[in-house]
Amino acid sequence: MNNNKVPIIYTMCAIVGFFLIITGSSYALLDSGSLSNSYYNNNLVISYNSDNENTGDILSLLENYPISDEEALNKKAYSISVTNIGEETVRYVLNIINDDSIINLDNCEDNLLADEFVKISINGSTPKTLNEFENGQIIDGLLGQNQSTFYEIRLWISSESDNSVLNKHFHKRITVIDN
């Protein structure tokens, strides 16, 4: 009778082992989505807050209508961190650029929200309009070896905007370039 139970025990162990392997692999595949919020750019690691409704480097406005600076500064920010994993100091630049692939896909080049109507605050700073930044360059910084820096960015339509901003498209990305 013991000899009849041995194949059953081996079969049960094989089934349980197979189930654990499948479960672990499925979890690893599902959990790997959080890795898409970080990427490497030479010696820089750029990480986006996983709590963002946005995906990675795609930016969106806090609201699709004009709001006051005070209201905007009290809303949840888009978060990004930049870490130097290299052995030397690195100069980096954060840019906000048009998302040309989405603009082309959406065929809305003639219906984009003008940068003069979009306000930005970085780490709670005094708001400025996007057109105040040359070539979309919002940050120019230095990071030493193993240093990190963290930014909270809020974008919104200025409360001083007129009705021409309504129904306009906003398709922007944030890029990080090391120099």
C-alpha positions as CSV (number, residue, x, y, z in Angstrom):
1,M,0.0,0.0,0.0
2,N,2.9,2.4,0.7
3,N,4.2,1.7,-2.8
4,N,0.8,2.9,-4.3
5,K,1.0,6.2,-2.3
6,V,4.5,7.1,-3.6
7,P,3.4,7.9,-7.2
8,I,0.4,9.9,-5.8
9,I,2.7,11.9,-3.5
10,Y,5.1,12.7,-6.4
11,T,2.2,13.6,-8.6
12,M,0.8,16.0,-6.0
13,C,4.2,17.6,-5.4
14,A,4.6,18.1,-9.1
15,I,1.2,19.7,-9.4
16,V,1.8,22.0,-6.4
17,G,5.3,22.9,-7.8
18,F,3.8,23.6,-11.2
19,F,1.1,25.8,-9.7
20,L,3.7,27.8,-7.7
21,I,5.8,28.3,-10.8
22,I,2.9,29.5,-12.8
23,T,1.7,31.8,-10.0
24,G,5.1,33.3,-9.5
25,S,5.6,33.9,-13.2
26,S,2.2,35.5,-13.6
27,Y,2.9,37.8,-10.6
28,A,6.3,38.8,-12.0
29,L,4.8,39.6,-15.4
30,L,2.0,41.7,-13.8
31,D,4.4,43.4,-11.4
32,S,6.9,44.3,-14.1
33,G,4.5,47.1,-15.3
34,S,5.8,49.2,-12.4
35,L,9.3,49.0,-14.0
36,S,8.1,51.0,-16.9
37,N,8.1,54.1,-14.7
38,S,11.9,54.1,-14.6
39,Y,14.4,54.2,-17.4
40,Y,18.2,54.7,-17.9
41,N,19.8,57.5,-19.9
42,N,23.5,56.9,-19.8
43,N,24.5,57.4,-16.2
44,L,21.1,58.8,-15.1
45,V,18.1,56.9,-13.8
46,I,14.8,58.7,-14.3
47,S,11.9,57.5,-12.3
48,Y,8.3,58.7,-12.4
49,N,5.9,58.5,-9.5
50,S,3.9,55.3,-9.9
51,D,0.9,57.1,-8.3
52,N,0.6,59.3,-11.4
53,E,-2.5,58.8,-13.5
54,N,-0.1,59.6,-16.4
55,T,2.2,57.0,-17.8
56,G,5.9,57.6,-17.6
57,D,6.9,60.8,-19.4
58,I,3.5,61.8,-20.7
59,L,2.2,65.0,-19.0
60,S,-1.3,66.2,-18.5
61,L,-3.0,69.2,-17.2
62,L,-4.5,69.2,-13.7
63,E,-7.9,70.2,-15.1
64,N,-9.2,70.7,-18.7
65,Y,-10.4,74.2,-17.9
66,P,-8.8,77.3,-16.4
67,I,-8.1,77.3,-12.6
68,S,-6.5,79.7,-10.2
69,D,-2.9,79.4,-9.2
70,E,-3.9,78.8,-5.6
71,E,-6.2,75.9,-6.6
72,A,-3.5,74.4,-8.9
73,L,-0.8,74.5,-6.2
74,N,-3.1,72.5,-3.9
75,K,-3.6,69.6,-6.4
76,K,-1.6,66.5,-6.7
77,A,1.7,67.0,-8.6
78,Y,3.4,64.9,-11.3
79,S,6.6,63.5,-9.7
80,I,9.9,62.7,-11.3
81,S,13.3,61.9,-9.8
82,V,16.7,61.9,-11.4
83,T,19.6,59.9,-10.0
84,N,23.2,59.9,-11.1
85,I,24.6,56.3,-10.9
86,G,27.9,57.2,-12.6
87,E,31.2,58.0,-11.1
88,E,31.4,61.6,-12.3
89,T,29.2,64.7,-11.9
90,V,26.6,64.9,-14.7
91,R,24.8,67.9,-16.1
92,Y,21.2,67.2,-17.0
93,V,18.3,69.1,-18.5
94,L,14.6,68.6,-18.1
95,N,12.5,69.7,-21.1
96,I,8.8,69.8,-21.8
97,I,8.3,69.1,-25.4
98,N,5.3,68.5,-27.7
99,D,4.4,64.8,-28.0
100,D,4.5,64.7,-31.8
101,S,3.5,61.1,-32.1
102,I,0.2,61.8,-30.3
103,I,-0.3,65.1,-32.1
104,N,0.1,63.3,-35.4
105,L,-2.1,60.4,-34.4
106,D,-4.8,62.8,-33.1
107,N,-4.3,65.0,-36.1
108,C,-4.7,68.1,-33.9
109,E,-1.6,70.2,-34.8
110,D,-3.9,73.2,-35.6
111,N,-5.9,72.8,-32.3
112,L,-3.2,72.7,-29.6
113,L,-3.3,74.8,-26.5
114,A,-0.8,77.6,-26.7
115,D,2.1,77.6,-24.2
116,E,1.2,81.1,-23.2
117,F,-2.0,79.8,-21.5
118,V,-0.3,76.9,-19.7
119,K,1.1,77.6,-16.2
120,I,3.7,75.5,-14.5
121,S,5.0,75.2,-11.0
122,I,8.1,73.2,-10.1
123,N,8.4,72.1,-6.4
124,G,5.8,74.7,-5.4
125,S,7.6,77.6,-7.0
126,T,6.0,80.8,-8.2
127,P,4.0,79.8,-11.4
128,K,5.2,80.8,-14.8
129,T,3.8,80.2,-18.2
130,L,5.4,77.5,-20.4
131,N,6.3,80.1,-23.1
132,E,8.7,81.7,-20.5
133,F,11.1,78.8,-20.9
134,E,13.4,78.7,-23.8
135,N,12.9,75.6,-25.9
136,G,10.9,74.0,-23.1
137,Q,13.9,73.7,-20.9
138,I,12.5,73.9,-17.3
139,I,15.5,72.6,-15.3
140,D,19.3,72.7,-15.9
141,G,21.1,71.0,-13.1
142,L,24.1,69.1,-11.8
143,L,24.2,65.8,-10.0
144,G,27.3,64.4,-8.2
145,Q,28.0,60.7,-7.9
146,N,25.1,58.7,-6.4
147,Q,23.1,61.9,-6.0
148,S,19.4,62.2,-6.6
149,T,17.0,65.1,-7.0
150,F,13.2,65.1,-7.0
151,Y,10.7,67.4,-8.7
152,E,7.0,67.9,-8.3
153,I,5.5,69.5,-11.4
154,R,2.0,70.9,-11.8
155,L,0.6,72.1,-15.1
156,W,-2.7,73.9,-15.6
157,I,-4.6,76.4,-17.7
158,S,-4.2,79.9,-16.4
159,S,-7.3,81.5,-14.9
160,E,-6.6,84.6,-17.0
161,S,-7.2,82.6,-20.2
162,D,-10.0,83.5,-22.5
163,N,-12.6,81.1,-24.0
164,S,-10.2,80.3,-26.9
165,V,-8.5,77.7,-24.6
166,L,-11.7,75.6,-24.4
167,N,-11.6,72.3,-26.4
168,K,-7.9,72.7,-27.2
169,H,-5.5,69.7,-27.0
170,F,-2.5,69.4,-24.7
171,H,0.0,66.7,-25.7
172,K,3.4,67.1,-23.9
173,R,6.2,64.9,-22.7
174,I,9.0,65.5,-20.2
175,T,12.5,64.5,-21.4
176,V,15.7,64.3,-19.4
177,I,18.9,64.7,-21.3
178,D,22.4,64.5,-19.9
179,N,25.0,66.8,-21.3
